[in-house]
Amino acid sequence: MTRKLTPKQQKVVDQLLLDPSLKRCSEATGASYDYVRELHTKTHILDALEKGRKRVAERAEVDAAWVLKQQVRVYERCMQDVPVLDKEGNPTGEFKFDANGANRALELIGRHRSVSAFKPTDDDGRPVDNNWVVTFVHSSKEDYDRREKCLEHKP
């Protein structure tokens, strides 16, 4: 069951859909910053925001496929060979393109598609993650002592 929003809550939700800044929402709606911040932690408010964002995206016809298509278009535009012209407007034989824009578009496309092109890989081409976090959990004093002893002999 979805909780119905009060008019004041609806006003805050509508403003947050326009601008996600809690401070600016507070200023625009006349609600206190603490009230807006507290509302932003409530499940029914977060649900209303999510539904609102989906409605906006549907109306704008923006989804992951659209974003990906736009990134491909950006890449293609950045890769176009544009002839460099002299003062009279004649081609000089040189061409320019936007390497930074093309590289950024490729990076965003790769993230979207989870390409992992620049991550280290093992011999089978699988990405390797060297950022391990080890958490020691001690169920007894003996476990703790054993862990300390292992750490002392670390090379």
N, CA, C and O atoms as a DFTB+ gen file, in Angstrom:
620 C
 N C O
     1  1       0.829      -1.176       0.000
     2  2       0.000       0.000       0.000
     3  2       0.881       1.250       0.000
     4  3       1.791       1.373       0.820
     5  1       0.611       2.163      -0.910
     6  2       1.386       3.375      -1.024
     7  2       0.769       4.473      -0.181
     8  3      -0.431       4.735      -0.263
     9  1       1.597       5.111       0.630
    10  2       1.111       6.219       1.454
    11  2       0.856       7.428       0.582
    12  3       1.643       7.736      -0.312
    13  1      -0.242       8.110       0.842
    14  2      -0.582       9.323       0.105
    15  2       0.257      10.469       0.671
    16  3       0.421      10.595       1.884
    17  1       0.777      11.291      -0.218
    18  2       1.595      12.424       0.198
    19  2       0.697      13.591       0.598
    20  3      -0.361      13.818       0.010
    21  1       1.145      14.316       1.601
    22  2       0.450      15.546       1.966
    23  2       0.778      16.594       0.894
    24  3       1.749      16.432       0.154
    25  1      -0.013      17.657       0.803
    26  2       0.303      18.700      -0.180
    27  2       1.725      19.260      -0.010
    28  3       2.401      19.540      -0.999
    29  1       2.170      19.418       1.217
    30  2       3.518      19.935       1.469
    31  2       4.580      18.944       0.991
    32  3       5.577      19.339       0.387
    33  1       4.358      17.652       1.266
    34  2       5.289      16.624       0.802
    35  2       5.317      16.563      -0.718
    36  3       6.382      16.417      -1.318
    37  1       4.135      16.674      -1.350
    38  2       4.066      16.638      -2.813
    39  2       4.826      17.811      -3.418
    40  3       5.485      17.671      -4.448
    41  1       4.728      18.970      -2.768
    42  2       5.451      20.157      -3.232
    43  2       6.960      19.918      -3.186
    44  3       7.685      20.297      -4.106
    45  1       7.427      19.282      -2.101
    46  2       8.850      18.966      -1.961
    47  2       9.268      17.958      -3.032
    48  3      10.313      18.121      -3.662
    49  1       8.459      16.919      -3.240
    50  2       8.778      15.907      -4.253
    51  2       8.842      16.549      -5.632
    52  3       9.773      16.287      -6.393
    53  1       7.862      17.387      -5.963
    54  2       7.854      18.055      -7.268
    55  2       9.108      18.902      -7.463
    56  3       9.698      18.911      -8.543
    57  1       9.509      19.613      -6.414
    58  2      10.706      20.453      -6.517
    59  2      11.963      19.599      -6.657
    60  3      12.858      19.938      -7.431
    61  1      12.036      18.496      -5.917
    62  2      13.209      17.622      -6.016
    63  2      13.311      16.976      -7.396
    64  3      14.411      16.650      -7.843
    65  1      12.192      16.790      -8.069
    66  2      12.233      16.262      -9.434
    67  2      12.818      17.303     -10.392
    68  3      13.445      16.951     -11.391
    69  1      12.612      18.569     -10.086
    70  2      13.181      19.634     -10.915
    71  2      14.652      19.866     -10.614
    72  3      15.453      20.115     -11.516
    73  1      15.000      19.781      -9.327
    74  2      16.365      20.068      -8.876
    75  2      16.639      19.201      -7.644
    76  3      15.981      19.374      -6.618
    77  1      17.593      18.279      -7.724
    78  2      17.820      17.349      -6.610
    79  2      18.510      17.951      -5.383
    80  3      18.716      17.254      -4.390
    81  1      18.866      19.228      -5.441
    82  2      19.536      19.860      -4.302
    83  2      18.551      20.057      -3.155
    84  3      17.532      20.728      -3.317
    85  1      18.850      19.480      -2.012
    86  2      17.974      19.617      -0.842
    87  2      17.920      21.070      -0.372
    88  3      16.867      21.561       0.037
    89  1      19.050      21.742      -0.433
    90  2      19.102      23.143       0.017
    91  2      18.225      24.020      -0.879
    92  3      17.422      24.809      -0.382
    93  1      18.378      23.882      -2.190
    94  2      17.574      24.695      -3.101
    95  2      16.097      24.319      -3.027
    96  3      15.229      25.171      -3.215
    97  1      15.809      23.047      -2.754
    98  2      14.426      22.607      -2.576
    99  2      13.820      23.308      -1.365
   100  3      12.685      23.784      -1.410
   101  1      14.580      23.363      -0.304
   102  2      14.120      24.029       0.908
   103  2      13.809      25.494       0.623
   104  3      12.770      26.007       1.039
   105  1      14.702      26.157      -0.080
   106  2      14.505      27.572      -0.404
   107  2      13.287      27.770      -1.308
   108  3      12.503      28.695      -1.098
   109  1      13.129      26.907      -2.310
   110  2      12.049      27.068      -3.284
   111  2      10.675      26.753      -2.698
   112  3       9.680      27.365      -3.086
   113  1      10.618      25.806      -1.769
   114  2       9.322      25.388      -1.223
   115  2       8.960      26.102       0.067
   116  3       7.806      26.067       0.496
   117  1       9.938      26.750       0.688
   118  2       9.679      27.405       1.967
   119  2       9.724      26.444       3.143
   120  3       9.466      26.842       4.278
   121  1      10.046      25.194       2.886
   122  2      10.168      24.203       3.964
   123  2      11.567      24.301       4.558
   124  3      12.508      24.714       3.879
   125  1      11.701      23.929       5.801
   126  2      13.022      23.984       6.421
   127  2      13.925      22.910       5.798
   128  3      13.462      21.873       5.324
   129  1      15.218      23.202       5.818
   130  2      16.187      22.254       5.275
   131  2      16.115      20.922       6.022
   132  3      16.183      19.858       5.406
   133  1      15.977      20.980       7.345
   134  2      15.899      19.752       8.141
   135  2      14.683      18.917       7.752
   136  3      14.761      17.690       7.694
   137  1      13.564      19.580       7.488
   138  2      12.348      18.872       7.075
   139  2      12.569      18.179       5.728
   140  3      12.214      17.013       5.559
   141  1      13.158      18.905       4.770
   142  2      13.405      18.334       3.437
   143  2      14.382      17.170       3.549
   144  3      14.191      16.132       2.916
   145  1      15.432      17.342       4.357
   146  2      16.424      16.273       4.521
   147  2      15.793      15.039       5.158
   148  3      16.079      13.913       4.750
   149  1      14.930      15.248       6.161
   150  2      14.255      14.123       6.807
   151  2      13.314      13.420       5.825
   152  3      13.273      12.191       5.769
   153  1      12.561      14.205       5.053
   154  2      11.662      13.607       4.061
   155  2      12.435      12.745       3.070
   156  3      11.968      11.689       2.643
   157  1      13.623      13.218       2.715
   158  2      14.418      12.529       1.704
   159  2      14.913      11.159       2.180
   160  3      15.493      10.411       1.394
   161  1      14.695      10.826       3.432
   162  2      15.074       9.503       3.947
   163  2      13.871       8.566       4.059
   164  3      14.034       7.371       4.306
   165  1      12.673       9.103       3.879
   166  2      11.445       8.311       4.046
   167  2      11.166       7.474       2.803
   168  3      11.269       7.961       1.677
   169  1      10.816       6.227       3.018
   170  2      10.591       5.287       1.917
   171  2       9.506       5.761       0.964
   172  3       9.679       5.691      -0.253
   173  1       8.392       6.242       1.498
   174  2       7.295       6.651       0.610
   175  2       7.671       7.876      -0.225
   176  3       7.162       8.043      -1.334
   177  1       8.551       8.732       0.289
   178  2       9.017       9.894      -0.475
   179  2       9.976       9.431      -1.560
   180  3       9.890       9.878      -2.703
   181  1      10.892       8.532      -1.202
   182  2      11.838       8.010      -2.198
   183  2      11.103       7.255      -3.296
   184  3      11.483       7.336      -4.464
   185  1      10.048       6.515      -2.932
   186  2       9.232       5.831      -3.939
   187  2       8.556       6.837      -4.869
   188  3       8.523       6.643      -6.085
   189  1       8.019       7.909      -4.295
   190  2       7.363       8.939      -5.112
   191  2       8.371       9.603      -6.052
   192  3       8.047       9.890      -7.204
   193  1       9.584       9.846      -5.568
   194  2      10.618      10.425      -6.422
   195  2      10.974       9.482      -7.566
   196  3      11.116       9.914      -8.710
   197  1      11.116       8.200      -7.258
   198  2      11.456       7.214      -8.293
   199  2      10.352       7.133      -9.344
   200  3      10.633       7.099     -10.542
   201  1       9.099       7.103      -8.898
   202  2       7.978       7.071      -9.852
   203  2       7.970       8.330     -10.710
   204  3       7.729       8.269     -11.916
   205  1       8.233       9.462     -10.087
   206  2       8.274      10.719     -10.825
   207  2       9.377      10.736     -11.852
   208  3       9.177      11.203     -12.973
   209  1      10.557      10.224     -11.479
   210  2      11.680      10.172     -12.431
   211  2      11.352       9.260     -13.613
   212  3      11.694       9.561     -14.756
   213  1      10.689       8.148     -13.323
   214  2      10.303       7.235     -14.407
   215  2       9.314       7.899     -15.346
   216  3       9.417       7.756     -16.564
   217  1       8.346       8.631     -14.780
   218  2       7.368       9.337     -15.623
   219  2       8.059      10.363     -16.509
   220  3       7.748      10.480     -17.694
   221  1       8.999      11.106     -15.932
   222  2       9.726      12.121     -16.700
   223  2      10.534      11.453     -17.811
   224  3      10.539      11.929     -18.946
   225  1      11.216      10.354     -17.489
   226  2      12.017       9.656     -18.495
   227  2      11.139       9.095     -19.607
   228  3      11.513       9.144     -20.779
   229  1       9.968       8.559     -19.245
   230  2       9.065       8.019     -20.263
   231  2       8.562       9.119     -21.174
   232  3       8.503       8.945     -22.391
   233  1       8.199      10.254     -20.590
   234  2       7.718      11.369     -21.415
   235  2       8.818      11.881     -22.329
   236  3       8.553      12.255     -23.472
   237  1      10.034      11.900     -21.841
   238  2      11.152      12.380     -22.647
   239  2      11.709      11.274     -23.540
   240  3      12.586      11.518     -24.369
   241  1      11.194      10.059     -23.365
   242  2      11.665       8.886     -24.101
   243  2      13.172       8.689     -23.915
   244  3      13.902       8.385     -24.858
   245  1      13.607       8.872     -22.675
   246  2      15.010       8.695     -22.335
   247  2      15.149       7.385     -21.574
   248  3      14.527       7.189     -20.530
   249  1      15.965       6.501     -22.104
   250  2      16.277       5.263     -21.406
   251  2      17.731       4.913     -21.707
   252  3      18.427       5.675     -22.378
   253  1      18.185       3.782     -21.220
   254  2      19.584       3.400     -21.399
   255  2      19.937       3.275     -22.876
   256  3      21.034       3.660     -23.282
   257  1      19.025       2.743     -23.684
   258  2      19.298       2.584     -25.115
   259  2      19.469       3.951     -25.783
   260  3      20.354       4.131     -26.619
   261  1      18.617       4.914     -25.410
   262  2      18.721       6.250     -25.985
   263  2      20.056       6.892     -25.621
   264  3      20.722       7.475     -26.475
   265  1      20.447       6.782     -24.339
   266  2      21.714       7.361     -23.885
   267  2      22.878       6.734     -24.653
   268  3      23.790       7.438     -25.087
   269  1      22.846       5.424     -24.816
   270  2      23.913       4.742     -25.542
   271  2      23.980       5.214     -26.996
   272  3      25.065       5.447     -27.528
   273  1      22.815       5.353     -27.636
   274  2      22.797       5.840     -29.028
   275  2      23.399       7.243     -29.117
   276  3      24.132       7.548     -30.058
   277  1      23.094       8.084     -28.150
   278  2      23.622       9.446     -28.175
   279  2      25.139       9.448     -27.993
   280  3      25.837      10.246     -28.617
   281  1      25.647       8.562     -27.146
   282  2      27.099       8.481     -26.966
   283  2      27.781       8.005     -28.250
   284  3      28.863       8.483     -28.594
   285  1      27.157       7.076     -28.948
   286  2      27.707       6.621     -30.227
   287  2      27.720       7.789     -31.216
   288  3      28.690       7.959     -31.955
   289  1      26.657       8.592     -31.239
   290  2      26.609       9.758     -32.126
   291  2      27.713      10.750     -31.777
   292  3      28.361      11.301     -32.668
   293  1      27.930      10.979     -30.477
   294  2      28.994      11.893     -30.053
   295  2      30.338      11.367     -30.541
   296  3      31.144      12.120     -31.088
   297  1      30.575      10.078     -30.343
   298  2      31.835       9.477     -30.794
   299  2      32.017       9.666     -32.294
   300  3      33.088      10.071     -32.747
   301  1      30.971       9.374     -33.066
   302  2      31.063       9.492     -34.521
   303  2      31.330      10.932     -34.942
   304  3      32.112      11.176     -35.861
   305  1      30.683      11.889     -34.275
   306  2      30.914      13.304     -34.609
   307  2      32.343      13.718     -34.268
   308  3      32.988      14.441     -35.027
   309  1      32.831      13.252     -33.117
   310  2      34.188      13.613     -32.707
   311  2      35.237      13.002     -33.623
   312  3      36.326      13.555     -33.778
   313  1      34.920      11.882     -34.221
   314  2      35.880      11.201     -35.091
   315  2      35.838      11.710     -36.530
   316  3      36.668      11.301     -37.343
   317  1      34.899      12.587     -36.865
   318  2      34.830      13.091     -38.227
   319  2      36.104      13.848     -38.562
   320  3      36.607      14.637     -37.763
   321  1      36.604      13.596     -39.735
   322  2      37.756      14.339     -40.217
   323  2      37.257      15.673     -40.758
   324  3      36.553      15.717     -41.767
   325  1      37.618      16.741     -40.097
   326  2      37.213      18.074     -40.530
   327  2      38.421      18.730     -41.192
   328  3      39.464      18.886     -40.558
   329  1      38.291      19.112     -42.453
   330  2      39.448      19.722     -43.119
   331  2      39.782      21.085     -42.504
   332  3      38.894      21.880     -42.196
   333  1      41.083      21.331     -42.335
   334  2      41.555      22.627     -41.857
   335  2      41.637      23.536     -43.082
   336  3      42.213      23.168     -44.105
   337  1      41.046      24.738     -42.961
   338  2      41.011      25.674     -44.084
   339  2      41.970      26.832     -43.837
   340  3      42.209      27.232     -42.698
   341  1      42.510      27.358     -44.927
   342  2      43.361      28.541     -44.804
   343  2      42.492      29.798     -44.755
   344  3      41.266      29.695     -44.696
   345  1      43.111      30.988     -44.780
   346  2      42.375      32.255     -44.654
   347  2      41.373      32.462     -45.778
   348  3      40.354      33.125     -45.588
   349  1      41.657      31.895     -46.958
   350  2      40.756      32.048     -48.098
   351  2      39.665      30.983     -48.127
   352  3      38.783      31.020     -48.985
   353  1      39.722      30.044     -47.199
   354  2      38.716      28.986     -47.147
   355  2      39.084      27.749     -47.939
   356  3      38.238      26.882     -48.159
   357  1      40.329      27.652     -48.371
   358  2      40.789      26.489     -49.131
   359  2      41.347      25.433     -48.189
   360  3      41.992      25.768     -47.196
   361  1      41.101      24.142     -48.493
   362  2      41.648      23.079     -47.642
   363  2      43.180      23.093     -47.658
   364  3      43.800      23.283     -48.704
   365  1      43.777      22.888     -46.479
   366  2      45.240      22.871     -46.374
   367  2      45.805      21.468     -46.539
   368  3      47.020      21.293     -46.635
   369  1      44.941      20.480     -46.573
   370  2      45.400      19.093     -46.648
   371  2      45.499      18.454     -45.267
   372  3      45.730      17.251     -45.153
   373  1      45.324      19.262     -44.215
   374  2      45.328      18.738     -42.851
   375  2      43.886      18.548     -42.390
   376  3      42.962      19.174     -42.910
   377  1      43.715      17.682     -41.415
   378  2      42.390      17.416     -40.870
   379  2      42.457      17.488     -39.354
   380  3      43.505      17.245     -38.756
   381  1      41.333      17.822     -38.740
   382  2      41.279      17.840     -37.274
   383  2      40.076      17.024     -36.810
   384  3      39.094      16.862     -37.535
   385  1      40.178      16.519     -35.594
   386  2      39.073      15.809     -34.959
   387  2      39.204      16.004     -33.461
   388  3      40.252      16.422     -32.969
   389  1      38.139      15.702     -32.740
   390  2      38.105      15.921     -31.297
   391  2      38.484      14.622     -30.580
   392  3      37.617      13.816     -30.241
   393  1      39.766      14.429     -30.356
   394  2      40.240      13.193     -29.719
   395  2      39.725      13.067     -28.292
   396  3      39.335      11.976     -27.877
   397  1      39.715      14.166     -27.527
   398  2      39.236      14.103     -26.139
   399  2      37.764      13.716     -26.077
   400  3      37.370      12.870     -25.273
   401  1      36.957      14.337     -26.927
   402  2      35.531      14.018     -26.959
   403  2      35.288      12.573     -27.358
   404  3      34.440      11.892     -26.782
   405  1      36.052      12.105     -28.366
   406  2      35.896      10.720     -28.823
   407  2      36.288       9.741     -27.723
   408  3      35.602       8.744     -27.498
   409  1      37.393      10.027     -27.040
   410  2      37.835       9.133     -25.971
   411  2      36.839       9.107     -24.816
   412  3      36.575       8.045     -24.251
   413  1      36.288      10.256     -24.462
   414  2      35.304      10.313     -23.373
   415  2      34.046       9.538     -23.756
   416  3      33.490       8.804     -22.939
   417  1      33.598       9.705     -25.006
   418  2      32.417       8.966     -25.472
   419  2      32.675       7.464     -25.410
   420  3      31.810       6.703     -24.976
   421  1      33.864       7.034     -25.843
   422  2      34.201       5.604     -25.781
   423  2      34.209       5.108     -24.337
   424  3      33.745       4.004     -24.051
   425  1      34.737       5.924     -23.434
   426  2      34.767       5.537     -22.018
   427  2      33.352       5.331     -21.488
   428  3      33.079       4.340     -20.812
   429  1      32.455       6.264     -21.794
   430  2      31.074       6.157     -21.307
   431  2      30.350       4.975     -21.948
   432  3      29.580       4.284     -21.281
   433  1      30.590       4.744     -23.227
   434  2      29.984       3.588     -23.902
   435  2      30.502       2.302     -23.264
   436  3      29.735       1.374     -23.006
   437  1      31.806       2.257     -23.014
   438  2      32.403       1.074     -22.398
   439  2      31.871       0.807     -21.010
   440  3      31.661      -0.347     -20.636
   441  1      31.648       1.865     -20.238
   442  2      31.062       1.689     -18.898
   443  2      29.647       1.147     -18.999
   444  3      29.253       0.254     -18.248
   445  1      28.895       1.695     -19.932
   446  2      27.509       1.254     -20.105
   447  2      27.461      -0.220     -20.490
   448  3      26.608      -0.964     -20.006
   449  1      28.356      -0.632     -21.341
   450  2      28.368      -2.005     -21.847
   451  2      29.240      -2.924     -20.996
   452  3      29.365      -4.108     -21.307
   453  1      29.842      -2.404     -19.931
   454  2      30.732      -3.185     -19.045
   455  2      31.835      -3.865     -19.846
   456  3      32.090      -5.058     -19.685
   457  1      32.480      -3.098     -20.704
   458  2      33.523      -3.653     -21.569
   459  2      34.777      -3.988     -20.778
   460  3      35.430      -4.991     -21.067
   461  1      35.128      -3.185     -19.797
   462  2      36.337      -3.381     -18.979
   463  2      37.585      -3.441     -19.844
   464  3      38.471      -4.262     -19.604
   465  1      37.659      -2.573     -20.849
   466  2      38.769      -2.620     -21.805
   467  2      40.104      -2.259     -21.182
   468  3      41.141      -2.722     -21.657
   469  1      40.113      -1.451     -20.140
   470  2      41.379      -0.984     -19.591
   471  2      41.709      -1.582     -18.234
   472  3      42.638      -1.132     -17.563
   473  1      40.956      -2.588     -17.830
   474  2      41.244      -3.249     -16.560
   475  2      42.219      -4.395     -16.817
   476  3      42.184      -5.014     -17.880
   477  1      43.089      -4.680     -15.849
   478  2      43.995      -5.816     -16.026
   479  2      43.198      -7.123     -16.141
   480  3      42.157      -7.290     -15.507
   481  1      43.710      -8.036     -16.961
   482  2      43.030      -9.315     -17.170
   483  2      43.982     -10.468     -16.903
   484  3      45.203     -10.311     -16.934
   485  1      43.397     -11.631     -16.640
   486  2      44.211     -12.828     -16.472
   487  2      44.472     -13.436     -17.849
   488  3      44.129     -12.829     -18.864
   489  1      45.072     -14.619     -17.899
   490  2      45.418     -15.258     -19.178
   491  2      44.196     -15.586     -20.023
   492  3      44.296     -15.704     -21.244
   493  1      43.041     -15.734     -19.376
   494  2      41.812     -16.054     -20.115
   495  2      41.035     -14.796     -20.512
   496  3      39.941     -14.903     -21.066
   497  1      41.583     -13.603     -20.239
   498  2      40.915     -12.367     -20.611
   499  2      39.872     -11.890     -19.616
   500  3      39.146     -10.935     -19.894
   501  1      39.784     -12.538     -18.460
   502  2      38.824     -12.104     -17.437
   503  2      39.432     -10.970     -16.625
   504  3      40.617     -11.014     -16.297
   505  1      38.620      -9.929     -16.287
   506  2      39.147      -8.822     -15.485
   507  2      39.660      -9.316     -14.140
   508  3      39.063     -10.192     -13.515
   509  1      40.774      -8.742     -13.706
   510  2      41.381      -9.091     -12.427
   511  2      41.181      -7.921     -11.482
   512  3      41.473      -6.779     -11.835
   513  1      40.689      -8.194     -10.295
   514  2      40.493      -7.148      -9.301
   515  2      41.484      -7.385      -8.181
   516  3      41.407      -8.393      -7.478
   517  1      42.418      -6.458      -8.012
   518  2      43.440      -6.600      -6.983
   519  2      43.089      -5.859      -5.699
   520  3      43.915      -5.765      -4.791
   521  1      41.879      -5.336      -5.616
   522  2      41.472      -4.573      -4.444
   523  2      40.662      -5.447      -3.496
   524  3      39.443      -5.304      -3.402
   525  1      41.329      -6.338      -2.806
   526  2      40.656      -7.234      -1.871
   527  2      40.581      -6.586      -0.511
   528  3      41.507      -5.894      -0.090
   529  1      39.488      -6.810       0.170
   530  2      39.327      -6.357       1.545
   531  2      39.140      -7.607       2.388
   532  3      38.264      -8.430       2.121
   533  1      39.973      -7.736       3.402
   534  2      39.892      -8.895       4.278
   535  2      39.381      -8.434       5.632
   536  3      39.919      -7.500       6.226
   537  1      38.356      -9.084       6.104
   538  2      37.793      -8.768       7.406
   539  2      38.002      -9.970       8.313
   540  3      37.597     -11.087       7.993
   541  1      38.636      -9.723       9.441
   542  2      38.853     -10.797      10.393
   543  2      37.713     -10.801      11.400
   544  3      37.381      -9.774      11.992
   545  1      37.135     -11.952      11.578
   546  2      36.078     -12.116      12.566
   547  2      36.601     -13.119      13.586
   548  3      37.019     -14.222      13.233
   549  1      36.572     -12.731      14.834
   550  2      37.116     -13.583      15.897
   551  2      35.975     -14.169      16.702
   552  3      35.130     -13.450      17.234
   553  1      35.969     -15.481      16.778
   554  2      34.939     -16.110      17.593
   555  2      35.467     -16.447      18.984
   556  3      34.712     -16.787      19.895
   557  1      36.774     -16.341      19.116
   558  2      37.341     -16.647      20.434
   559  2      38.675     -15.925      20.580
   560  3      39.196     -15.366      19.615
   561  1      39.219     -15.939      21.787
   562  2      40.529     -15.338      22.025
   563  2      41.601     -16.093      21.256
   564  3      42.572     -15.489      20.800
   565  1      41.442     -17.405      21.105
   566  2      42.427     -18.198      20.364
   567  2      42.478     -17.756      18.896
   568  3      43.556     -17.674      18.307
   569  1      41.304     -17.470      18.308
   570  2      41.271     -16.979      16.934
   571  2      42.020     -15.656      16.817
   572  3      42.780     -15.440      15.873
   573  1      41.797     -14.784      17.778
   574  2      42.450     -13.481      17.769
   575  2      43.963     -13.669      17.877
   576  3      44.719     -13.051      17.128
   577  1      44.404     -14.514      18.803
   578  2      45.839     -14.753      18.987
   579  2      46.459     -15.353      17.728
   580  3      47.572     -14.989      17.347
   581  1      45.736     -16.278      17.078
   582  2      46.218     -16.904      15.857
   583  2      46.399     -15.846      14.758
   584  3      47.400     -15.861      14.041
   585  1      45.437     -14.938      14.628
   586  2      45.514     -13.888      13.618
   587  2      46.719     -12.992      13.880
   588  3      47.470     -12.667      12.959
   589  1      46.901     -12.595      15.133
   590  2      48.035     -11.727      15.480
   591  2      49.359     -12.414      15.158
   592  3      50.296     -11.778      14.677
   593  1      49.427     -13.701      15.423
   594  2      50.654     -14.450      15.164
   595  2      50.934     -14.497      13.663
   596  3      52.084     -14.371      13.244
   597  1      49.887     -14.677      12.848
   598  2      50.058     -14.691      11.391
   599  2      50.538     -13.351      10.879
   600  3      51.391     -13.294       9.993
   601  1      50.000     -12.264      11.426
   602  2      50.392     -10.948      10.967
   603  2      51.829     -10.609      11.331
   604  3      52.493      -9.852      10.623
   605  1      52.309     -11.171      12.439
   606  2      53.706     -10.923      12.846
   607  2      54.671     -11.527      11.854
   608  3      55.756     -10.982      11.650
   609  1      54.311     -12.646      11.221
   610  2      55.214     -13.336      10.301
   611  2      55.021     -12.902       8.860
   612  3      55.532     -13.546       7.944
   613  1      54.288     -11.818       8.650
   614  2      54.048     -11.326       7.294
   615  2      55.371     -10.819       6.705
   616  3      56.102     -10.090       7.376
   617  1      55.685     -11.194       5.461
   618  2      56.978     -10.791       4.862
   619  2      57.098      -9.306       4.645
   620  3      58.124      -8.835       4.153
